[in-house]
Amino acid sequence: MSETSLPQELRDSMAKAVRLEYWNIFWTLTIIVTMGLVLGQSETMKTAWIEDTLGLVPPIMFLIAAHMERHSHRSRRFPFGFERVNGLGFFVAAVALTAVGALLLYNALTALGSREHATVGSIVLLGHDLWLGWLMLAAQIYSLIPPLFIGRKELPLAEQLNDKLLHTDALMNKANWLTGAAGLAGIIGLGLGWWWADSVAAAIISVDVLNDGIKALRSSTAELIDGAPRALSSTNLSEDAQKVCDRLQAEFPDATVRLRETGRLIRAEVHNTHPPSECRHPRHYWPDEEDRAWRLAQVSFIPPMQNDNKS
């Protein structure tokens, strides 16, 4: 079998997403280097730097999964190709976000409880003493700009590809202003002599990371254990899947319909009914929007058990 795991309709969108994620990694690396140069002793800056470093996980996992989807073929050992490799990458990214978010929150609360007083010193620049906080503020502002533009470009591609990993990355990038605002407030608070501002800002950033991780973990786990297809941006059931279920239930009212998601694709099982007499492609059962019919990859019919007992 030589058919690749990626539907033909998605090839162009996937190529655009791959290029965008390479740019995403490049700009994220510039942010990491910029923030790393001015960390100082600030808990806020350290937490923001770790969050920016974590921002590399989703695009790297997406590129690995995309490569496997585009260049791998169905075989006897992998009869479904690597349809679920994107879901596996989504799960790995979710675990990383959740674990690090929890650790960062613990560190921030510990620093707050022990009343640690971080200090921001000065450096000599071109023969003049300069408060390091000004450079921290400039780095924080710079860290807000690339993610905002990248996130806006990622969202439509994530919806076209039905890619939860790309969608989560897009939402994280778009919401980066929250962590940036918290970081700015923490540095300004230190400059005003508020010792607690640094730890509070770090806690806010870590809560944002932890929240992203938990939502992603719930959705990715549901896919791995054959749960019903979930929506891109939440743990609610997918609207596409609900429409497919309604369509099948309308045509086979006495049957039990079960749906599961393998990566981008939906697979349906119709239990306790015989298949229709004519041969139909799975896309026949897609309820609307032909351009998204590629999502329904399989419709299987399981007839009722025959009663072998003679009366």
Protein Blocks (a to p, Z undefined) as FASTA:
>chain_A
ZZdfbdfklmmmmmmmmmmmmmmmmmmmmmmmmmmmmnmmafklmmmmmmmmmmmmmmmm
mmmmmmmmmmpccdfklmnljmllmmmmmmmmmmmmmmmmmmmmmmmmmmmmnopacddd
dddeehiacdfklmmmmmmmmmmmmmmmmmmmmmmmmmmnopaklmmmmmmmmmmmmmmm
mmmmmmmmmmnopaklmmmmmmmmmmmmmmmmmmmmmmmmmmmnopacddfkbcbdcfkl
mmmmmmmmmmmmmbccddddehjbccdddehiacdfbdcdfklmpmbhjllmmmpmbdcd
ddddddfbdZZ
